[in-house]
Amino acid sequence: MVRRIVLLGSTGSIGTQTLDVIGSRRDRFDVVALAASGGNIDLLAEQVKCFRPAYVALARTERAADLERELAAFGVGVPQLLTGPGAATELAALECDVVVNAITGAAGLEPTLAALGAGRTLALANKESLVIGGRLVTDLAAPEQLVAVDSEHSAFAQALRGGRRHEVARLILTASGGPFRGRSRAGLVDVTPEEAMAHPTWKMGRVITINSSTLVNKGLELIEAALLYGIGLDDIVVAVHPQSVVHSMVEFTDGSTLAQASPPDMRLPIGLALTWPGRLPGAAAACDWTRPATWTFEPLDDSTFPAVELARSAGKAAGTAPAVYNAANEVLVDAFCDHRIGFLGITDLISRCLAEHLETGHVPDSELTVDAVLAADAAARQRARELVEELS
């Protein structure tokens, strides 16, 4: 059976890799629609030429003419074109089999809700929408409707098949440790954005790569895992695994631990998400067991990398707290990349924004609405900008 795919965030890292998977299995998938911000029109035009979707969405309305011009140069007709900030949300509710949400950041929340509300299977690479939406997302999702694309959460889903829910003791979330693994806090004072972008394992977009260097990404994944699998935040631990071959593990009450292992290649979890609950044969290469290999694990240094424990506290507060954690971070990553704050300022200022929010503006889970999430997001961004200005 051919699965019809709507891909949101098609020109980003996960979006392009998703199309690589689809392109190698044209007999299995049909691209119904593509959505992109409009920052890379040349690539989007190439994607439209190759996959011929019926619909395209552009967040930046002013780039529509550029796309039409590029397609005309290819001799390709323009698909039905939707533009503006809400265009991806419209596509998310289209008739299809799977919506892949690979949008970066909080902008993915409304498309996530639209896809779930329309009854579509949602392959979620946009962890932020689940983290900030919390129960608004989980309450809307039917069983098996929400499928994680992150390699760690895909690993959990696979390992959880090995036992029943009441038999699960803990989730072990693995982390590469990023480019600064082993450094002390003092050793991070003067690191540059270029150093932070040099991830030892994965090639990703700017925000997620910086998040991996601060371990903010692992904090977001901690909250995501708790929401996806109904596991208490204190029952999820982070283990540093530099080789990035074991993507995460599930520990059961009898002392057994099941790990999902594969070379670090996002095509495997993407293929699994597109075909869930089945598997896509040949999606990626397996481990080569004919060669010697060493896998190591070590505890996370929370004093040097406090982002995970900050996320744990935000997750426990729930409500609008995770939205503040995420929004402040997005602003502070930009400020770091613009050399306006130091590397340590990212988590230091997230901590300040979160503490202030919990004292004065927090909306609890019982009162959570989309408007409350978006208001907290906007307020956190403004407060983060103010703190950056104070430091500057």
Secondary structure per residue as TSV (DSSP state, phi and psi in degrees):
chain	resnum	aa	ss	phi	psi
A	1	M	-	360.0	133.4
A	2	V	-	-81.4	127.9
A	3	R	E	-95.7	131.8
A	4	R	E	-90.5	126.8
A	5	I	E	-116.7	132.8
A	6	V	E	-108.0	122.9
A	7	L	E	-114.2	116.9
A	8	L	E	-102.7	127.6
A	9	G	S	85.7	45.0
A	10	S	T	-70.9	-23.3
A	11	T	T	-95.9	-0.4
A	12	G	S	-83.0	-177.4
A	13	S	H	-60.6	-50.8
A	14	I	H	-69.6	-37.1
A	15	G	H	-60.6	-46.1
A	16	T	H	-67.3	-37.4
A	17	Q	H	-69.3	-33.6
A	18	T	H	-62.1	-42.5
A	19	L	H	-69.4	-28.9
A	20	D	H	-62.0	-44.4
A	21	V	H	-63.8	-47.3
A	22	I	H	-63.1	-40.9
A	23	G	H	-63.8	-27.1
A	24	S	T	-86.8	-3.5
A	25	R	T	-136.9	54.9
A	26	R	T	-64.1	-20.3
A	27	D	T	-78.0	-12.6
A	28	R	T	-104.5	-21.7
A	29	F	E	-136.6	149.7
A	30	D	E	-132.5	123.6
A	31	V	E	-83.3	111.5
A	32	V	E	-81.9	-39.0
A	33	A	E	-154.7	149.5
A	34	L	E	-126.2	142.0
A	35	A	E	-130.4	139.8
A	36	A	E	-148.4	163.5
A	37	S	-	-71.7	-33.5
A	38	G	S	108.4	5.1
A	39	G	S	-76.4	-19.4
A	40	N	-	-134.9	76.9
A	41	I	H	-66.2	-36.6
A	42	D	H	-58.8	-46.1
A	43	L	H	-67.4	-42.3
A	44	L	H	-60.3	-42.6
A	45	A	H	-61.6	-40.7
A	46	E	H	-61.1	-41.0
A	47	Q	H	-65.3	-42.1
A	48	V	H	-63.9	-42.6
A	49	K	H	-59.9	-41.3
A	50	C	H	-76.6	-41.2
A	51	F	H	-106.7	-12.4
A	52	R	-	48.6	56.6
A	53	P	-	-69.0	154.9
A	54	A	S	-76.9	-24.9
A	55	Y	E	-132.7	146.6
A	56	V	E	-136.4	138.4
A	57	A	E	-118.7	136.9
A	58	L	E	-123.6	123.4
A	59	A	S	-67.7	-35.6
A	60	R	-	-95.4	101.4
A	61	T	G	-55.6	-35.7
A	62	E	G	-67.3	-11.9
A	63	R	G	-92.2	-1.1
A	64	A	H	-60.5	-44.5
A	65	A	H	-63.1	-36.1
A	66	D	H	-64.1	-41.4
A	67	L	H	-65.0	-44.4
A	68	E	H	-60.5	-38.5
A	69	R	H	-67.0	-42.6
A	70	E	H	-63.1	-43.2
A	71	L	H	-66.9	-37.3
A	72	A	H	-62.5	-37.3
A	73	A	H	-64.7	-30.4
A	74	F	H	-82.5	-9.9
A	75	G	T	73.2	30.1
A	76	V	-	-110.8	133.2
A	77	G	-	-68.3	151.9
A	78	V	-	-81.3	125.7
A	79	P	-	-66.2	175.8
A	80	Q	E	-63.7	122.2
A	81	L	E	-109.6	125.8
A	82	L	E	-112.7	138.8
A	83	T	E	-132.5	160.5
A	84	G	S	106.8	169.1
A	85	P	T	-59.9	-26.9
A	86	G	T	-94.6	5.3
A	87	A	H	-65.1	-42.4
A	88	A	H	-64.3	-34.4
A	89	T	H	-64.4	-38.2
A	90	E	H	-63.4	-42.9
A	91	L	H	-65.5	-31.8
A	92	A	H	-62.8	-21.5
A	93	A	T	-98.8	5.2
A	94	L	S	-63.4	157.0
A	95	E	S	-66.8	118.5
A	96	C	-	-166.9	179.8
A	97	D	S	-96.8	-39.3
A	98	V	E	-139.0	132.0
A	99	V	E	-103.5	123.1
A	100	V	E	-98.7	115.0
A	101	N	E	-99.3	98.4
A	102	A	-	-112.3	21.4
A	103	I	-	-67.2	147.0
A	104	T	-	-92.0	132.5
A	105	G	G	84.2	-167.0
A	106	A	G	-63.6	-19.9
A	107	A	G	-61.8	-14.8
A	108	G	G	-81.7	-8.0
A	109	L	H	-62.6	-53.4
A	110	E	H	-65.3	-39.4
A	111	P	H	-61.0	-36.7
A	112	T	H	-60.9	-47.3
A	113	L	H	-65.2	-37.4
A	114	A	H	-65.9	-42.7
A	115	A	H	-64.6	-44.9
A	116	L	H	-66.0	-41.9
A	117	G	H	-63.5	-29.1
A	118	A	T	-85.1	-1.8
A	119	G	T	82.3	15.6
A	120	R	-	-82.6	148.3
A	121	T	E	-68.2	129.5
A	122	L	E	-111.6	112.6
A	123	A	E	-88.2	107.5
A	124	L	E	-101.7	107.4
A	125	A	-	-97.5	-18.7
A	126	N	-	-85.2	79.1
A	127	K	H	-60.5	-28.7
A	128	E	H	-60.3	-35.2
A	129	S	H	-65.8	-35.5
A	130	L	H	-73.2	-41.2
A	131	V	H	-62.3	-47.4
A	132	I	H	-82.4	-29.7
A	133	G	H	-77.9	-28.5
A	134	G	T	53.2	-127.4
A	135	R	H	-66.9	-19.9
A	136	L	H	-61.5	-34.5
A	137	V	H	-82.4	-49.6
A	138	T	H	-66.6	-34.5
A	139	D	T	-68.1	-27.6
A	140	L	T	-83.8	-24.0
A	141	A	-	-81.7	129.9
A	142	A	-	-79.0	163.4
A	143	P	T	-55.0	133.8
A	144	E	T	69.5	5.2
A	145	Q	T	-80.9	-28.2
A	146	L	E	-106.0	114.6
A	147	V	E	-120.1	125.5
A	148	A	E	-79.1	141.2
A	149	V	-	-99.5	-28.4
A	150	D	S	-49.3	138.6
A	151	S	H	-61.4	-35.0
A	152	E	H	-68.1	-42.4
A	153	H	H	-78.9	-28.3
A	154	S	H	-63.8	-40.1
A	155	A	H	-61.9	-43.8
A	156	F	H	-58.9	-46.1
A	157	A	H	-59.4	-40.2
A	158	Q	H	-70.2	-44.9
A	159	A	H	-69.7	-32.0
A	160	L	H	-65.9	-18.3
A	161	R	T	-65.8	-15.5
A	162	G	T	-83.7	1.4
A	163	G	S	-161.6	173.5
A	164	R	-	-93.0	158.4
A	165	R	G	-54.9	-42.7
A	166	H	G	-73.0	-7.7
A	167	E	G	-92.6	-4.7
A	168	V	E	-81.6	126.4
A	169	A	E	-95.6	-50.2
A	170	R	E	-150.9	157.3
A	171	L	E	-105.9	135.7
A	172	I	E	-111.1	109.1
A	173	L	E	-91.5	117.1
A	174	T	E	-89.1	150.9
A	175	A	E	-138.0	141.4
A	176	S	-	-68.7	-25.4
A	177	G	-	94.2	-12.3
A	178	G	-	70.0	-173.2
A	179	P	T	-72.5	-13.2
A	180	F	T	-111.4	18.1
A	181	R	T	-56.6	133.5
A	182	G	T	91.9	-11.8
A	183	R	-	-81.0	154.7
A	184	S	-	-86.6	169.7
A	185	R	S	-59.2	-41.7
A	186	A	G	-61.3	-30.0
A	187	G	G	-78.1	-2.1
A	188	L	G	-106.7	0.4
A	189	V	T	-60.6	-42.0
A	190	D	T	-110.5	16.7
A	191	V	-	-68.5	151.2
A	192	T	-	-103.3	162.6
A	193	P	H	-58.0	-35.9
A	194	E	H	-63.6	-40.4
A	195	E	H	-66.6	-40.2
A	196	A	H	-67.0	-26.3
A	197	M	T	-80.8	-8.6
A	198	A	-	-87.6	68.0
A	199	H	-	-66.8	136.5
A	200	P	S	-74.6	-15.4
A	201	T	S	-123.7	-50.8
A	202	W	-	-105.6	148.2
A	203	K	-	-106.5	113.3
A	204	M	-	-137.4	179.5
A	205	G	-	-71.8	172.6
A	206	R	H	-62.7	-50.9
A	207	V	H	-62.2	-48.5
A	208	I	H	-68.4	-30.3
A	209	T	H	-69.9	-44.7
A	210	I	H	-63.3	-40.5
A	211	N	H	-60.7	-33.1
A	212	S	H	-71.6	-31.0
A	213	S	H	-74.1	-31.8
A	214	T	H	-88.6	-13.4
A	215	L	T	74.0	8.8
A	216	V	H	-58.7	-37.9
A	217	N	H	-60.0	-38.0
A	218	K	H	-70.7	-31.0
A	219	G	H	-65.0	-43.4
A	220	L	H	-62.2	-40.4
A	221	E	H	-67.5	-31.7
A	222	L	H	-60.9	-50.2
A	223	I	H	-63.9	-41.8
A	224	E	H	-59.7	-43.8
A	225	A	H	-63.1	-41.9
A	226	A	H	-61.3	-42.1
A	227	L	H	-72.2	-40.6
A	228	L	H	-67.1	-40.6
A	229	Y	H	-115.7	6.6
A	230	G	T	63.5	36.1
A	231	I	-	-106.0	136.6
A	232	G	-	-62.0	144.8
A	233	L	G	-59.9	-31.7
A	234	D	G	-76.8	-8.5
A	235	D	G	-102.1	18.7
A	236	I	E	-124.0	121.9
A	237	V	E	-117.5	153.9
A	238	V	E	-107.4	129.1
A	239	A	E	-120.6	133.0
A	240	V	E	-83.5	125.9
A	241	H	-	-134.6	90.2
A	242	P	T	-59.9	-28.2
A	243	Q	T	-74.2	-17.6
A	244	S	-	54.5	38.9
A	245	V	-	-102.2	-40.0
A	246	V	E	-87.3	114.0
A	247	H	E	-87.8	-17.9
A	248	S	E	170.4	170.7
A	249	M	E	-141.4	155.1
A	250	V	E	-121.0	125.6
A	251	E	E	-99.7	131.1
A	252	F	E	-102.5	165.2
A	253	T	T	-65.6	-19.3
A	254	D	T	-87.5	3.1
A	255	G	S	97.1	-4.4
A	256	S	-	-80.6	143.0
A	257	T	E	-124.7	126.7
A	258	L	E	-105.2	128.2
A	259	A	E	-115.4	146.5
A	260	Q	E	-105.8	123.4
A	261	A	E	-125.0	138.9
A	262	S	-	-168.3	155.8
A	263	P	-	-56.3	151.6
A	264	P	S	-69.4	93.0
A	265	D	-	-146.6	114.5
A	266	M	T	-68.6	-10.9
A	267	R	H	-64.6	-27.8
A	268	L	H	-68.1	-56.2
A	269	P	H	-64.5	-30.3
A	270	I	H	-65.6	-47.1
A	271	G	H	-60.9	-39.4
A	272	L	H	-65.0	-41.4
A	273	A	H	-65.9	-36.3
A	274	L	H	-70.6	-26.1
A	275	T	H	-116.8	5.4
A	276	W	T	-52.0	136.4
A	277	P	T	-89.6	9.2
A	278	G	S	-86.0	-179.3
A	279	R	-	-117.7	153.6
A	280	L	-	-100.6	105.8
A	281	P	T	-55.5	135.0
A	282	G	T	70.1	21.1
A	283	A	S	-60.7	-36.3
A	284	A	S	-155.4	166.1
A	285	A	-	-71.6	146.8
A	286	A	-	-87.1	171.5
A	287	C	-	-62.0	144.3
A	288	D	-	-93.7	101.3
A	289	W	T	-81.8	0.7
A	290	T	T	-88.3	-6.6
A	291	R	S	-111.1	143.5
A	292	P	-	-66.6	144.3
A	293	A	-	-150.3	151.3
A	294	T	-	-126.8	128.6
A	295	W	-	-112.4	130.5
A	296	T	-	-121.4	154.1
A	297	F	-	-138.0	142.3
A	298	E	E	-149.5	156.1
A	299	P	E	-70.6	154.4
A	300	L	-	-76.3	136.3
A	301	D	-	-83.2	92.8
A	302	D	T	-69.9	-24.7
A	303	S	T	-71.7	-34.8
A	304	T	T	-83.0	-36.2
A	305	F	-	-121.7	82.0
A	306	P	T	-79.5	0.3
A	307	A	H	-61.4	-36.1
A	308	V	H	-68.0	-43.4
A	309	E	H	-70.2	-31.2
A	310	L	H	-62.0	-42.2
A	311	A	H	-66.6	-37.9
A	312	R	H	-61.5	-42.4
A	313	S	H	-67.1	-37.8
A	314	A	H	-65.9	-40.3
A	315	G	H	-65.4	-37.6
A	316	K	H	-68.5	-37.8
A	317	A	H	-67.6	-31.1
A	318	A	-	55.7	-149.1
A	319	G	T	54.7	-128.8
A	320	T	T	-89.9	-3.0
A	321	A	H	-60.8	-45.5
A	322	P	H	-61.3	-31.7
A	323	A	H	-64.5	-37.8
A	324	V	H	-67.4	-44.0
A	325	Y	H	-54.8	-48.4
A	326	N	H	-70.6	-46.2
A	327	A	H	-66.1	-45.3
A	328	A	H	-59.4	-42.1
A	329	N	H	-60.7	-43.4
A	330	E	H	-60.3	-40.3
A	331	V	H	-67.7	-41.8
A	332	L	H	-73.0	-30.6
A	333	V	H	-62.3	-44.4
A	334	D	H	-60.8	-42.5
A	335	A	H	-64.8	-39.4
A	336	F	H	-64.5	-45.7
A	337	C	H	-65.8	-24.6
A	338	D	T	-90.9	8.0
A	339	H	T	62.6	31.6
A	340	R	S	-95.8	-22.7
A	341	I	S	-136.6	161.9
A	342	G	-	-82.1	171.4
A	343	F	H	-58.7	-45.0
A	344	L	H	-67.7	-21.3
A	345	G	H	-63.8	-23.9
A	346	I	H	-61.6	-58.5
A	347	T	H	-73.6	-31.9
A	348	D	H	-60.9	-43.2
A	349	L	H	-80.0	-28.7
A	350	I	H	-58.8	-44.4
A	351	S	H	-59.4	-42.6
A	352	R	H	-65.1	-46.2
A	353	C	H	-60.3	-42.2
A	354	L	H	-67.4	-43.7
A	355	A	H	-62.6	-43.5
A	356	E	H	-64.5	-40.9
A	357	H	H	-63.6	-43.3
A	358	L	H	-66.2	-26.2
A	359	E	H	-80.0	-35.4
A	360	T	H	-125.0	-27.6
A	361	G	T	-128.4	10.1
A	362	H	-	-70.7	133.8
A	363	V	-	-105.6	120.7
A	364	P	-	-71.4	167.2
A	365	D	G	-58.0	-36.7
A	366	S	G	-65.9	-19.7
A	367	E	G	-113.7	11.6
A	368	L	-	-68.7	134.6
A	369	T	-	-137.3	166.0
A	370	V	H	-61.4	-41.5
A	371	D	H	-61.0	-40.1
A	372	A	H	-65.1	-40.8
A	373	V	H	-62.5	-47.4
A	374	L	H	-66.8	-35.0
A	375	A	H	-67.0	-42.1
A	376	A	H	-65.1	-39.8
A	377	D	H	-59.5	-48.6
A	378	A	H	-65.0	-42.0
A	379	A	H	-65.9	-39.3
A	380	A	H	-66.4	-38.6
A	381	R	H	-64.0	-42.8
A	382	Q	H	-64.0	-43.6
A	383	R	H	-66.1	-38.6
A	384	A	H	-62.9	-41.3
A	385	R	H	-62.6	-40.8
A	386	E	H	-62.2	-42.4
A	387	L	H	-65.7	-37.7
A	388	V	H	-62.7	-43.6
A	389	E	H	-61.3	-40.6
A	390	E	H	-61.3	-42.0
A	391	L	H	-69.9	-36.6
A	392	S	-	-67.8	360.0
